[in-house]
């Protein structure tokens, strides 16, 4: 016979308080001089792969704490959590020295100021948005219990992948009919959604990383070295080489529950002529800016 519910909850709180006290002591005594780290991305761009690499550094602690601020998060049914700027900055304020946070956090001056004030090492990973959409399409089919937002409630009414992918490209306007949806709730097109994040690419205190470089055998070690020198600027060449070796051992994205294939170019198997035309309309210029295409003739 187990403990009564109230006793179990009390024991859980005692354990959590003890664990938090230990963490704070660990960070205060051993990691005071280590900056907090934010692994940030547009959803389905490789956050778990990036976090897995950074967690290989010896003085990094990861407690699975996260922060979100983007269109999906802000359109959660019932208002959701962490859907205000103040929610995000408060969570970032609580990040400990040497702790790594994961997030899908769009750019905003207040967030940038918070990151700067706490001297965060901020890494923003990005990916070909066409592959991002295909990955998101399958993720929403695979993990329906993971979220409840108005775009998803519309998504589940669609009957095939062509319709689903089209919706993820175009979004929906305020006048779409969904029972109980607040009138002001929208789901913008893919271009508008990603443009919220694009200022990070030019933020002086942020290191942009291309997902495709992390899965390319010929390029990934160069990125590992860039990460090592950014995260540990005082490291000499020998220490950087050691960090790169550790990252090589931790570069298995298949360990993540959100991982599906992690390949580049998968979009070509799923995009129809209509999908291509719509994507070019809404976000073709972004592909050119990010270097994925030279023009719209693809």
N, C-alpha and C positions, 0 to 999 in steps of 0.2 A: 504494500500500500504506500503510495507516494505522499509527499507533503501537500497540505492544502494549498490552494491557488495563491492566497495572500502571502503565505510563508515562502512559496517559490519565488514570487515577485520580489519579496524583501531580500531573499538570498541573492537573487539576480542583481539587484541594485547594489548590494554590498560588494559583490564581485566586480561589477562595472566600476564602482568608485575606487576600489583597490587597484584595478587595472589602470585607470586613468591617473591615479596618484603615481604609480610606478612609471608610466610613460613620461609624465611631467618631470619626475626626478631624473630619468634617463636623459631626456633632452636638456634639462638644466645643467646636469653635471658633465655630460659627455658631448653634447651637440650644440652648445650655445652659439658657436661660431659658424655653424652650418646654415645656410639660407634654406627656407622652405622652397619646395618645387611644385610647379603646376604643370601637369601634362594636359594640354588642352586640344580640342579638335571640334570640327563640325561632325555631327554624329555619323558613325560608320566609316571613319577615315583612318583608323588604326591606333586608337588611344591605348588599347590593351597591349598591342605590340610595343609601343613606345614605353609604357609604364613597366612592362616586363624587362626591358633593357635597363632602364634607369634604376630599377630595384636591385640590380646587381652591384651597384656601388656600395661599398662597405658601410658607409655612414648615412645611409638613407633608410628611413622607416616609412612603411606604408600600412595604414590602418583601414584601408578601404573607404576613407572619407572622400566625399565628392561634392561638387557644386555645379549647378546647372543654371543657365539663363539663355533661352533661345525660344523660337516660335512654338515648337512642340511643347516645351515645358510651360510656356505662358498660356497655352490653350488647354491645359488639363481640365478635365471635368471636375466641377466643384472648386475650382480655383487652384488646385494643386499645391505643391510646396516649392519653396525656393524660386518663386516666380516674380520676385521684386528685386530691384537693384540692392536694396538694403539687406535682403535675405542673403544674397551672394556675398556682399562685402563683410557681413557679420561672420559668415562661415570661413571666409579667407582670413579674417582677423584672428580666428581661433587656431589656425594652422601653426604647428610647433616648429621650432628650428630643426632642420634636417628631415622634416616630414614631407612626403610626397602626396599631393592631392591629384585626383583625376577630375576632369570636367569637360562639359560642352558649354562654353561661356562665350557669348558674342561680345564684340568689342563695345566698350562704353567708357567715357572719361573717368567716371567714379571708380570703375573696376580697375582701370589702368593705374589710377592714383593709389588705390589700395595695394596693388601688387608692388608698385614702386616704393611705397612707404615701408612695407615689410621686406623689401629687397628680395622678392621672389625671383627664382630662376624659372622663367616662363618659356615653355616650349610648345609651339603650335604645329601640329602635324596636319597636313592637308593631302588630298587625293583627287584623282580624276573624278569629277562629280558624276559622270555617267556611271562609273563603277560604284560610287557611293549610293546612287539611287537603286541599282540592282541589288546591292547588299541590303539596303533598307527594306526593299520589297520582300525579300525572303525572310528577313528578321521579323517583320511584322506578322508574317504568316506562322513563324516558328514559335514566337513568344508572346501570345496574346495576353497572358497574365501580367506582363511586365509593365503595362502602362494603360491608362484610360484617359485619352484626350479626344477632343472633337474630331480632329483629322482621322484618327484611328477608327472612330465610330462610323465615319463615312467610308473609310477604306474597307471595312468588313462587309459592306453592302455590295461591293464590286465582285463580279463573278469570274474574272479571269485575269491573268497577269498583264495582258495588254492594257486593260482598263486601269489596273492598279499602277502600272508604271506611268501611264499617261497622267493619272491624278498626282503622283509624286512629282511630276514635272510642272504641271500647271497650277496645283493647289486648288483652293476654292475661295469664292468671294463671300461677302457677308450675307447675301440673300439665299444661300443654299439652305434647303429645308432639312433640318435635323431636330428631332423632338427634344426640346429643352435647351437647345444651344443658345447662348446669349447672342443678342443681335450684333454685337461689335466683334465677335470672334471670327477671325479669318485664318486661312492657311495660305500664305503667299506662294508664288511660284519659286522654283529652285534657285533662280538667280537672286531674287530678293532675299531669300533665306540665307544664302551663302554670303551675300554682300554685308550682312551684319557682322560677319567674322573677318572680312578682308582687311580692315585696318590693322589687325594684329601682324599682318605680313610686313608692315612698314613701321611697327612699333620698335623703338630703339632698344627696349629692354626685353625683347622677345626673340627667340631663335626659331625661325620657320624650318620645318623638316618635311621633305616630300616622301610620302608613303612608298612610292615606287622605288625610291633609292634604298629604302630599308630592306626591300625584298630582292634587290638586284645583287647577285653574288659579286659582281665586279665593282659595285659602288658602295655597298653597305658599310665596309670597314672605314671608308673615308667619313661617312656620316657618324659612325661610332666615335671616331677621333674628334670630330667637330663637337659632338655632345660632351665628350670627356673634357675638352678644353673650355667649353662654356660652363659646365657644372663645377669643375675644379680648376679654376684659372691659375692657381699656384702650382699645379702639378708639373713635374719635369717630364721629359720624354719617356723615361722608364716607367713612371707612374701612369702616364697616359696609355702606354702599351699594355700595362697590366689591366687597366680599366677596359680597354678594347677587348682583351681576352675574356674578361668576365662577361662582357656584353654578348660576345659570340656564343657563350654557353647558355645565355638566357634568352636567345632569340627565337623561341618556339611559339609562334602565335596560336598554334593548335591547342595550347593549354587553356585558352580563353573560351568561356561558354558562349561568347558572342561571335566567335570565329566561324566562318563558313568555308571560304576558299582563299581569300586574301590574295587573289591574283589581279594583275592588271589586264585590261582589255576584255574582261568578261561581258561588258555591256554589248559588244558586237553580236553576242548570241541572243540577245533579248530585244534590242532596239529595232523597231520597224521603221519604215520610211516616215511615217507620221511622227513617231517619237523623235527621230532625228530633226525633223523640221521644227517641232515644238521646242526642243532643247536649244536649237540654234537661235530661235526667236527670243527665248528667255535668258539664256546663259551662254550663248556661243562666244560672246566677247570675253567671258571669264576664262574659258579654256585657252583662249589666245593669250590673255594676260598672264596666266599661270604657266604657259609654255607647253601645254598639251597639244595644241594645234597651231598651225601658222595662219590659217584662214578658216572660212566656213565651208570649204569644199571637202567635206569628209562624209 
